[in-house]
Amino acid sequence: MNFSKAELKYLKLLAEEYGTVSAASAEIINLTAIQNLPKGTEHFLSDIHGEYESFNHILRNASGTIKLKIDETFTDMTPEERRSLATLIYYPEEKLEIIKEKLDGDYHDFYFETLTRLIKLLELVTFKYTRSYVRRRLDKEYAYIIEELLYGSNSVALGRGDHRKNIIESIIEVDAADDFIISICKLISKLSIFKLHILGDVYDRGPGGDVVLDTLKNYHSVDIQWGNHDILWMGAAAGNKACIANVIRICTRYDNLHTLEVGYGISLRPLVTFAMNTYGNDPCPNFKAVASTKDAMYDADLASLSKISKAIAIMQFKLEGQLIEKHPYYEMDALRLLDKVDYEKYTVTIDGKEYPMNNTFFPTIDPADPYKLSDEEEAVMDRLQRAFLESELLQDHVQFLFAKGSLYKCVNGNLLFHGCMPLTDDGKFDNILTSDGYMSGKEWFDYADRLVRTGYFGKSTDKNKQRGIDFFWYLWCGYKSPLFGKKKITTFERLFVEDESTWVEAKNPYYKLIEKPGSEAIVEHILADFGCDTVNGIIINGHMPVKKGANPIKANGRAICIDGGFAKPYQKTTGIAGYSLIQNSYGFILTAHEAFESKAKAVQQELDIHSTQVAREDISIRMLNKDTDQGAEIQEKIDGLKMLLEAYHTGLIPQTVKQ
């Protein structure tokens, strides 16, 4: 067989790792075995919105799949016992303390029974994985013993007695049972999910976007498709002042300054001082905070938040107006409303119609130049910009979002993105005007992804760097942004106009089109443009809360929206607390979750998130690793190793000689 220069170069690199015929052959056998294992379980979550306790619980219970395995496996246990075992797996440290208090010092039977059950459950969870894969995820201190518990139970045939029973008794005898239980519980939760996909909006509304990011950073396998709220924080971290103003306004709106001040160490003192001095006597209607927790606040605190919110909102509208004027191809003139205000009558003209405003106090706006920041506002924004740029943890989190994230991802023939595919009314790809010409479909997604990366990582001498920094804001709220998908964001109208007809945010045609009969063709057209599977692939996205009674499954099963309301402010509309999607070797399982109360109640009262399977896809042939993207990568390596074997056998590449 003749090899090209590129192939020979690749084979020589491969030979550095597999230097003999036996080494290459052994790896082919190992990889082939992996190919024929059932595919790992993938977990899809969207629109977490800082609700870290609910998010953490769903990670721990794998969207209810762990409880389902317990119910199916331990039919001899009572429902109460199964619920207690599930809680122990989710929160082993906390639950162990409660259980041991009730046992009053007599722990032997509990330890033995619990460890026996946990090992049985771990056997089921690890069935899809090779021993080497499991070994890499074990706590090093206990790796050998856990492997013996998992794989050494057949040693009875060797005349060594009940190997597993003896190991468990030894663990109890040396007072290591607690550590082993905790280690095995965490391993079950970890190995229940092979891959985690986050379809955007980690940030905003809830109190712990930073906590969610810390959790994701430590997760064993994750990718992220950015949401519009994520890109807003990413833009703020890049120094975009309009993004910074939006971030702060949303944090004040949802009483979530803790994330900024404590989580990221960003001082708001310059803004607070300015707001109280400038708007101290203004009641600031429509700026009252929506409390994100049940903690009571003093009326004075709420009043202060209102003034801070108004101060930053005015600066936001000015900064946004400057960006729109700077980049006319954004086509967002409808958001420039400060110059449409009559500052004598206090009315605003929107789409040719005049509306009264609910506020008449605008001390920092010059009617002759309404988009110019006052000197004090300029100083405040400069200080805030430095604080965002200098926040080490924020920059670390944003760099993680870039490293693990993108605007979209193709996975096993499916297309994942946060918001929508910008379409025209007749279902064709919309053409988006950019400074580099018109873009549409995948080309538009790729262009937008590259541009914001340039904005964050580009050198100061790069002519596209500032354009990229500015572009973060467009992706946050632009009409044809794949992350926003609405014609206009109506923040100004909601704050200053009582007529709710001005609050309507018309959706991109994509959302209506995939609801219609026959819309499978549109989905297939989109999948084809992204190189995904047009026959079996589906679109999975979040962003739009699924209203109560609506179906999250669109286009006759070819598209699924999994934003069901993690954010508490949405739950009155959705009626639930979020959807999650699981894909195992048997197909997709769509699950709806009820609201999560708290970790404390979950541990003490064994209150799990009640989850209901909305839809389940059962395929007749179990999906194996070889049917996945991972399988395709493995097959490429197998093919390369087979070529290497031929090169060894023909003497084209010499085997490594052992010294």
N, C-alpha and C positions, 0 to 999 in steps of 0.2 A: 504493500500500500504506500502510495506517495503522499507525503504530508507537505502542506504549505509552510512557508516560513513562520506565519502566525501560529499555526498549529504546533510546529516544532518548539517554538518559544514557550507556548502554553504547557506542552508536555514536559519540557525541562523544568519548569516551575513546579509542576505536579510531582515530578520525580524527586524534588527536594524533600517532600513530605512522605512520599510512598516510594522508597528507594529500591524495593525488591519486588519480584513477582508475587511472593507470598503476601507482602504488605498491601499491594494494590488489589490482590484477589480478596483478601479479608475485608477490605473496605467496600468492595463491590457487594459482597455478601451482606454486610451490615446495612448498607444503603438500600439494597433490595428488600431487606426485611422491614426497614422503616417505610418504604413505599407501600407495603401491603398491610400496614396497620390502619385502623379506622382513623379518619381525619380528626384532629383536635377540635374541641368546642370553641367557637368564636362568640364573643359577647359584644353587642352593639348598644351603646348608650348615647344620648344626646341631650343638650340643653340642661346641664346640671345647675347652672346659674348660682353657684356658690353654696348650694344646699349640701354641705359636706357630710352631715350625719346620715342623710338619706342615701347619698351616693356611696358612702363607706359601707353602709349596711347591705346595699344591693351588690357591692363587690364581694362582701363576705359570704352572702348567701347565694351568689351566682344566679341572681334573678329567680330564686326559688328552686333551682335544680338540685341543690344539696338536700333540701327538705324532701324533694320528690324521691331522690335516691334512698334516703332514710326510710320513707314510708314504704317503698317497694321492697327494700331489703329486710327490714326488721318487722315483719308482720306479727311476730310474737310479742312485741312491745305494745303497751297501751299508747293511745294518742298523746297522753301527758308525758310519758317517758320519751317518746320520739321528739316531742317539742323541746324537752329539756336537753336532749342530745344535740339537737340542731343549734340551740342557743349556746351550748358549750363550744361547738365548732366555730360559731361566729365570734364569740367573745370569751376565749378560754381562760384568760387570767381572771377576769371579773367573775365569771360564772363558777369557777372552781372555789373561790372564796365563799360564795353563798352556799354551795353544796356542802362544803366541809363544815361549815358552821352548823348545819342541820344534822350532820352525821355524828357530831360530838366525839370525835377522836377515833371512831371505828371505821377506818377507810379501806381496809384490805379488799373486801368484796366489791366495793364501788370501783376501786382502781382496776382490779382484775377484769371485771365485767366491761368497764368503759374502754380499757386498752384493747380488749378482744374485739369489741364492736368497731372501734376506730380503725384497727388494722384491717378488718374485713371491708370497711368502707373505703379505705385507702387502696385496697386491692382493686376495687371496682373503678376508682378514679384513675389509677395508674395503668389500667389495662391498655389504653391507647398509646402508651409511651414505651420507649426502649428503657432498659435499665440504666444506660448511660445518661439519658435525658433526665430521669428521676434523680440519679445520683448527684447531678450538678445542682439540683435544687434542695438538697438535704442540708440541714444544719451540720456542719463538719464534725461537731462534737459527738453527734449521735448517728452519723451517716451509716457506719458499719452495722450497728445494732438494728436500725430501722430496716436496712436491707435484709438482714437475717430474718426479721419478723415478717417481711413481705415475701421473701423468696425462699426461706429456709424451712417452711412448714412441712415439706415432703420428706424431710430427713428421717422420719419414722422408719422408712424403708431401710435405712442404714443401721438400724438397731440402736439409735441414740435416744430413744424415748420421745416424748412429746416436746420437740425442740422449742416451739413457740411458747408453750405453757411455761417451760423452765425459764425462758428469757424474761417473760412477763413477771414471774415470781421474783426473779433476781432484781428487776427494776424496782419492784415494790420494796424489797428487802433493804436496798441501799438508799431508800428515800429519794429516788429519782423520778417517781411516777408523775409528779406535777410537771416537771420539765418535759417529760416525754409526751404527756397529753397535750401540752401547749404546742410543742413542736409538730406533732402529728395533725392537730386541728388546723394549724396555719398551713401545713402542707396540703391538706385536703382542699381548703379554700383556694390556695394558689393553683393547684393542678386541675381543679374543676374547670378552669378557663385556660385555653391554650393561647388565645390572642384576644386583646381588648381593643375595640375600635371606638373612639370618642368622636361623635359627629358634630362637634362644635358647641360653643357657648359654655365654657367653664366658668366665666366671670359674670358678675353683676346680679343685683337683686338680693340674693342670699348672702349670708355673712362670711363665707369662707372660701372664696375663689383661690386664695393663696394656699389654703390647707388642701384643697383638691389637687392643686398642682404639685404640692409636696408628695401627696399619695401617688400620683401618676408617675413622678420621677422615680419612685421606688418600686413601681410595678414591674413584673418580670417581662412583659411583652405588650407594648401598646403603640398605637399610631393615632394621630389626631387630624381630623379635617377641621380647619379653622372655621369658627362661627363669626358673625359680625361683631359680637361683643368681645371675642378674643382679639380680633384684628384691631378693635378700638384700643385695647390695652397695649397691644403690640405697637401701635402707632404712637401712643403716649410715651412708651419706653424709648421710641426712636426720636422723641422730641417734638412731635407734631402738636402745636398748641391747641388746635381745634379739637384733637382727640383728647388731650389732657383736660380741657374744659368739659367735654362730654362725660369723661370718666368721673370727674369730681361731682358734676351735677347729678349723675345717676346714683352715686354713693350717698349724696345728701338726700336725694329723693327717697331712697330706701333705707335711710338710717344706717348706713353701712360704712361710716368713716373709719371703723376699726380696721378694715382691710388695708386702707391707705396708711393710717397713722401707726398702727401697731404691727400689722403684717409686713408692710413695706417700709416703715420708718419715714414716711413722707410727711413733713410738717405742713399743716395748713394754716399756721399762725398768721402769715402775711395776708391770706385771703380772709380769715376770720376778722382780723383787725379792720381791714378795708370794708368788709360787708357791714360790720356794726357801726362804723363811722359814717358810711354812705347811706345805708338803708335802715338806720336805727329806729326811725319814726314811721317806717312804711309797714303796714300790716302784711304786705306780700301775699295777697290772695292767690289761691291755686298753687302755692309753693309748699304747702304743708307736707311734711315727710310721711311716707307710708312705712310704719314701723315694721322692721323685718324680724323682730323677736317679740316675745310676750312680756319682756321687761318694761315696767312702767317708766315713763320719762316725765320730768317736770315740764309744765307748760312753757316755762322760760327756755328750756332746751329746745323744744319743738319750734318756738318762735325764732330762736337763733339759727336753727337749721334752715328755716324758711328764708331768712335774710341772706345766708350764705348761698343758698340755692339760686336765689334771684341774681345775686351779684355775679356768680359764675355763668348763669344762663345768658345774661346780657353780653358778657365777654365772648361766650360761645357763638352767639348769633353774629357778632362783629367779625370774629375770626373766620367763621364759615363763609360769610359774605365776601371776605378778602380772597379766600381760596377759589370760590366760584368765579369771581372776576378774573383771577389769575389764570384759571384753566377753563376757558369757555366751552371746550369740548366735553366737559362734564355734563353739560346740558341740564343744569340744576338751578336756573334762574328763579324758579318758583319758590326756592327757599330764601331768597333775598327779600325779606319783608320789612326790614327797618327803614328802607327808603320809601316804603308804601304806607307809612304811618303819617297821619295828619297830627302833628304834635300840638295843635291848638284845639282841635275837636276830639282828639284821642280816639280816632277811628283808624282802621287799617283796611286797605283794599286788597282782596284776595280773589284772584281769577275774575277781576272786573267788578266785583261786588264789595260794597263798603260794609264793615262790621264795627260795632262799638267795642272798645277794649275795656277790660275789667280793672285796669291799672293806669294811673295818670302820673306816675312818679318815675322819671327817667333822667336823673341828674347827670349821668355820664355821657349822654347821647347828644351830639351836635347835629341838629336837623340838616345842616348844610353838608355835613360829612358823617353820616350816621355809622359808618363801618370803621371809623378810626377809634382806636383805643385811647382813653384818656391817659395822661402821664402816670397816674396812680395805677390804672389797670395794666398798663405796659409793665410797670415795675413788679406788680403781683405776678403776672404771667411769666416774666423772666425768672423770678424766684421759684415758681412752681416747676417750670421747665428744668431748671437745674436739679431740683429735688428728684424728679422722675429719672433724669439721666444718671443721677448719682446713687440711686437705690440699688444696692448690690443684689438683693434677693429678687427684685422685680426683673432686673436685667438677666439674672440666672434663669428665672422662669420663662422669660420671653425667648431666650436662646434655646431652651428645651422645647418650646412650642415650634420654633423653626426647625430644630433637629429632628423632631418626631412628627412634624405636621406638614400640611400642604393644603391647597384649596380643594383637592379631590384625591381619591385613591381608587384604583381598580384592584379588586380582591376576588380571586377565584371566579372571574367573569362578571362580578357585580360591580356597580359604580356607586361609590360613597361620596357624598358632598353634603354641606350643611343646608344650603338654602334652596336654590332653584337653578334651572337652566333658562337663561333669558330667551324667550320665544316671542314671535309675532302672533297676532290673533289667529292666523291660519296654520300655526304649528311649526313654522320654519324657524331656524336659528336667527335671532335678531342680530343685526350688524351694530356693533358698538364703536363709536368714533373715539379714537385715541390720538395722541400726538404722533403716533407712528402709523396712522392709517386705520382702516376699519378692521375689526376682529369679530369672530363669532365662534360658537361652539368650543371645542377643546382648545383651539388656538387662543381664544379669549381667556380661558382659565389659565393656560400656561403663561401667557403674557403677564397677567395680573400677578401670578405667583412670583415670576422673575423680578417684576418691578419693585414689589415690596421688599424682597430680599436685598435688592440693590439699595433701597432706601435705608435699610438697617445695617447691612454689612459693607456697603460700598465705601470706597475711599472718598475723602472730602474733595478730591480733584475730579471725581467721576461726575460728568455733566448730568447724569441721570439720578444721582443720589437725592437731591432735593425734590425732584419730581416723584421719586419713589416714596419719600417721607410724606409728601402731600397726598399721595395716592392711598395711603392707609385710610384717610378720612373718606375718600370716595367709596372704598369697599365697605366701609361702615354703613353708609346710608344712601349710596347712589342707586338710581332707579334700575339701571342695568347691571348692578353689582350682583354676582352670583350668591353673595352672602345676605343681601337685603331683600331684593325681589319685590319691592313696592315702588309705586310711582313717586311718592314723596313722603318723607318723614315729617309728621305734623307736630313737632315739639312746640314750636312757637304758638300755633293755634290752640293747643291744649292748655297752655299757660296763660294766654292773654285774651282768648275769645271764648265766650260762653256758648255760642251757637255750635252744637256738636256736629252739625253737618260739615263743618270745616275740619273736623278731626279725622275724617275718613282717609285711610291709606290704601288706595287701590292696588291690588296685587298684580304681579306679572301674569300674563296669560297662561304661563306654565301651570299654575295651580288649578285653574278652571279646566284646562284642556285634559289633564290626567284624570279628571273626574268623569269625563264623558265616555260613553260606549265607543269602543273601537280605538281608544287611545293607546292600545298596545303598540300600534305602529309608530307613534311618536316616541315611546320609550325605546323601541328597537332602533329607531333612527339615532337617538342620543347615544345609546350603547355602542352602536357601530362607529360613530365618530370618535369615541374614546377607546376603541379597540377592545371592547368588552364582549361577552358572550351574548349575541342577539337572540339566541334560541332559549337559553335557560337563565341568563343573567337578569338581575333586577336592579332597580335604583333604590337606594336607601338614603333617606335624608331626615333632617329634623326641622328646626326653625319655626314652623307654624304650629302652635298648639292645636291639637285635635279637639274640637269642641265637643261638648257632651252630646252623645248620640251619633256623632259622625264616625265614619269608618276610616281607620288609619291605612287600610289597604286600598290602593288605587290601581287604575289601569288593569283591572281584572287580575290582580296579583303581581303585576310587573313593577310596581312601585309601592314602597312602604314608608310612611312618615312616623317616626318614633318619638316625636316631641309630644308628650301627653301632659306635661305640667309639673316638672320637678319644682319649679319656682312657685312658692306658696301664693303669690298674688294672682297666678293664673288658675288656681285650682277651683275657684268658683265657676270659671268658664268651662274647664275641662271635666270637672267632676271626679278626676283621679289625680294621682301624683306621678304620672309618667309611664311611658311604655319602654320596654326594653326588648331587644331581639336576640335570640340565641340561634346559632346554626351549629348543629352537631352532625354526626355522620348520617343521620336519618332525615335531615332537612331543617327547615326553619320553624322556630316556635316564637310567636309574638305574645308577649305577656303584658298585662295592665296591672299597675300597682296602686294600692290605696296609700293614703298619706302615712308617713312615718312620724311617730310622736317624738321619741327621743331614745338615745342609747341607754339611758338609765332604765327606762321602762322596758326596753327590749331585753335587758339583762335580768332585772328584778322580777318582772311579770311575764317574761318569756313571750313578749309581744313581737312577733315577726311582722314584716310587711306582708299584708294579705295580697297575694298575686293570683290573677286569673288568666289562664291561657285563652287568648282571643282567637288565635288561629294556629294550626299546626300542620306542617307539610310532612307527610310520610312518604319517603321514596322507596320503591320496591327493592332497589339495589343499594346496599350501604356504601356511602362515599368513602374512599380510601385516600391516604396521603397522595398516592400517585395521580389522583384526579384533581389535585389542588395546585396553586401556584408554587407552593413549597415542593410538591412532587415534581413539577417541571424543572425546578432548579436542581433537585437531587438527580433527576434523569440526565441532565446535562453533565453532572459530575461523573455519573456512572459511565456515560458515553466516553468521556475524556479518559477515565481509568481503563476502559477497554482498549482505547487507542494506545494508551501507555503500555499495556500488556503486550500488544502487537509490536510496539517499538522495542520492548525488552526482548521479545522472542526473536526478532530479526536482527538484533544487535545494533539497531540504529541509535538507541540510547543505552548506555551501560548501566547495569545495576550497581547499587552502592555496595562496596566491599567492606564487610565488617572487619574492624581492626582487632 
